[in-house]
Amino acid sequence: MTDEQSRLLGPAEVRALAGELGLRPTKRLGQNFVHDPNTVRRIVRAAELAPDDVVLEVGPGLGSLTLALLPAVRAVHAVEIDPVLAARLPGTAAERAPALAGRLTVTAADALRLRAEDLSGPVPTVIVANLPYNVGVPVVLHLLAELPQLRRGLVMVQSEVAERLAAPPGSKAYGVPSAKLAWFAAARRAGPVPRAVFWPVPNVDSGLLAFDRRDPPPGNRVEVFTLIDAAFAQRRKALRSALSGWAGSPAAAEEALRAAGISPLERAEQLDVTAFARLAAARP
């Protein structure tokens, strides 16, 4: 990738674009725009993209990351909930990466409601995104469920969210998000992102999360996710007690736990997603 192919946005360009659009970033949409070219270059490098990859970018905003992605891949699907930003992005690509603008497709949509049929052209293979803080977890889970061709991802989220998503069983941060993401993929933290690279500057730290899809354990995902929610709703309790409502009674919960090879005295944070799948299958 070279800056000659795609002229990246710096702080002045980001503010000029925002001024042109009369844009005031909103907390409701989680809008914090990256204005540092070195950061978007770093994200593209960390994503380990291949020239034939097709990237799904959620929340492209003013196009800082989009412009860095275009030289690196075959195509970019950008999904933007803000109609004003969605309408401006193709023009930004044409102005700042004219030879590559044909690689970009912009869809004005809410990523949480996105369906595979909403995307025209080549099927996305990788998600690379600066995700809004308030919807990072549900967006990742929804897209992995909806788009089975997504094989890998690198997303920027709130640092605590990255920690939770990458947490292994038995750790303090392990919980519902970690267990559900593990159904789809193996995740790891991929480094911090300083607050100063955003406009406006957020009041929380950010981090990169990388994940690689893997085959899920045997079982029904909806049933397993219902079990995960029930188990962590009372995470301080032993599973025999915490799952009494899910199973119908403490005795029924114990029966299911023993059938799945799990001690009734275990707690939710000790179980990996494979154990949850076994337990869901053993429900009375």
N, C-alpha and C positions, 0 to 999 in steps of 0.2 A: 504493500500500500504506500502511496506517495501523496503528499499534500498537493502536488500538481494535478493529480486526478480528481481530488476532492478537497476543496478549501474548507477547512474546519472552522467552526464558530468559536470565537473568543468572547470575553466579557463584553466588549463594545458591540459586537455583532448580535449577541443575545439580547442586549438591552435595546438595540435599534429595532430588531424584529418585534420585540414585545411592544415597543412604542408605536410601531407601524400598525399593529393589530389592536392597540388600546388595551393590551392584556395586563391584568393584575392577577398574579398567581393566587390560586385559591387553596385553602387548606382542605376544603370539601373534596376536591379532586386530587389532593396530595401533590400539588404541582411545585416541585423544586427542580429547576433546570440546571443541568451541568454546563458550565461555561469554560471548562479547562480542557484544551485539546490533548494534553498529555494524559489526562484521565481516560478519555474515550479511546485513545490509542492503546492504553494499558488494558482496558476492558476487552477490546478486540483481540489483543494478543492472548489474554488469559482464556478467551473462549475457544482457542485452538481451532479456528475455522478452516475448512477446506474450500478450495475454489468452487467446488460443485455443491456446496451447502446452500440451503434456502433458509433464511433467518426469519423468524417471527419476532418482531419487536413490538412490545406493548408499551403504550404511553410514550411515543417518540417526542411529544412536545414540540419544541422549535426545530428539532432535527440535529442536535449536537452529535448524538450517537449514530443516528442514521447515516450521516455523511461519512463517518469513519467506517461503517459497515459496508457501504456500497462497493468500494474497491476490492473487498476481501472475499466476496461470495457471489454466487450466480444470481440470487434475487433476494429482495427484502420485502416481506409483508409487514407493513406498519399499521397497527390497530390503535386508533386514537378516539377517545370518548368525546373530546371537545371538538365540535364541528368547525369552529374557526381555525383551530390548529390543524385539523385534518385537511381543510381546504387550502391552507397555505403551504403545507409541506412539499407537495410536488413542485411548486414554484421555487422553493428554496433549493431543492435538489437540482432543478434545471439551471439555476443561477450559479451554484457553487460546485456542481459535479456534472456538467452538461453531457459528457461522454458516457456517464453511468446512470443518468436519470431514468432510462428505460428499464433498469433493474428494479425500480421501486413501484410497489403497489400500495396504496393507502386505502384502508377501510375505516370509515367512521362508525365505530361501534363500541359497545361496552364489552371488554374482554371477558367479564364474568358471564356474559350471555352469548359469547361467540360460539358458532357451530362450524364444523368443518366445511359445510357447503357455503358458508359466507365468504370463503376465501377462493378467489379465482386464480388460475395459473398454477405454477409448480407447488407441490405440497411441502410445507415447512418441515425441516429436519432438525433445526436447532432453535431454541428460544434464547435471545439475548436482549435484556431489557433493564431499564432503570424503573423499577416498579413503584407505584404510589405506596407510601407507608401503610395506609389504612386497608389495603386489599391484597398485599403481597402474597400471603399464604393461600387464600381462596383462589386467586388467579392462577398460581402455579398448579395447584391440585386440579382445578377445572380444565386447564389446557392439556395437562398430561392425560386426563381421562378422555377428553374430546378428540385429541389429535395423537393417535397411537404411533404415527410416523415420527413424532418428535423423539429423537434419540438422546439428545444432550441439552444442557442449558447452563447459562451463566446469568444470574440476575443480581441486581443491586437492590438490597432491601435494608430496613433498619437493622443495626448490628445485633440487637437482641433477637430479632426474628431469624437472622442467619444462624445464630447460635442454637436456637431451638430447633430449626429445621435440620441441622447437621448433627444434633446430639445423639449419642448412642444410648441404648438401654442401660439403665442403672445410673445414669448421670442426672444431676440436679435439673438440667434444662430439658431433659427428655419428657415428651408429653404428646398430646394429640397431634400437633403438626408434624413432629418427627416420625411418629408411627405411621401416619397416613402417607407422608412423602415416601417412606421406606417401602410401601406397597409398590410404588412405581419405579423408584430409582435409589441409587446409592449417592449420598450427598456429602459434600465437604466444604468447609470454609475456604475461601480463595483470597483473603486479604481484606484489610480495612480501606475505607474511602474517607478522606478528610472532609470536614464540614465546609471548608473554605472553597471547595470546587463547585458549590451550588449557589444559585440565585433563585429566590432568597435563601440565606443561610439557614438550614434547619436547626432545630434545637435538640436533635438527637444524632447519634453517630450512625454511620452507614457501613455496610460490609458487602462483600461479594460472596455469593453462594454458587458453587458449581455442582451439577449432578449429571449422572449417566443412567439412562433407563436400563432396567433389568427385568427379567421375567418375574411376575408376581407369584406369590405362593398360591397353592390350590385353594379354591373357595370363591365365594360370592363377595365382591368388593363392598357392595352396599351393606350386607350383613356384617362384614368385618368392621367397617367404619362405624356402624351403629354400636357394636360391642366396644370399640376403642373409646367412643364418646362416653358410654356408660361407665367403663372402668376408670377413666380419668376424672369423671365428675365427682368421685369421692376417693381421690388418689391416696389419701392418708389411711384409708381403711384396707384391711385384708380383702382379697378378692371375693372370698366367700360371702362377706357382708356387702361389699361394694356392688356386687353383681346380683344381689337377691332380687331386685326389681327386674333386671334383664332376664333372669332365668325363671322367675316366678316365686322363688323362695330361697332362703339360705341353703337349705338341703339340696334343692335342685341345682343351685350354683356350684355347690361342692361336688355333686355328682358329675357335672359337666367338666369341672376343673380336673378331677381325678381321671376322667376318661381321656382328657387331652394331655395327661402326663404333667400337670401343673399342680403344685402344692396349693391348697386352699388358703394358706397363710401368706402367699406371695402378694405383692402389691403391683399395681399396674405398671409402674416404671421399670419393673424387672423383666417384662415380657417384650420380646421383639415381635415384628409383624408376623413372622411365621407362627409363633406361639398363639398370637391372637387369631390367626386363621384356623389353626387346629381347634381352638376353643369355640369359635363360632360354629364350626362344623359339628361340635359335640353338644350344642344346645339341646335341651330336652324338647 
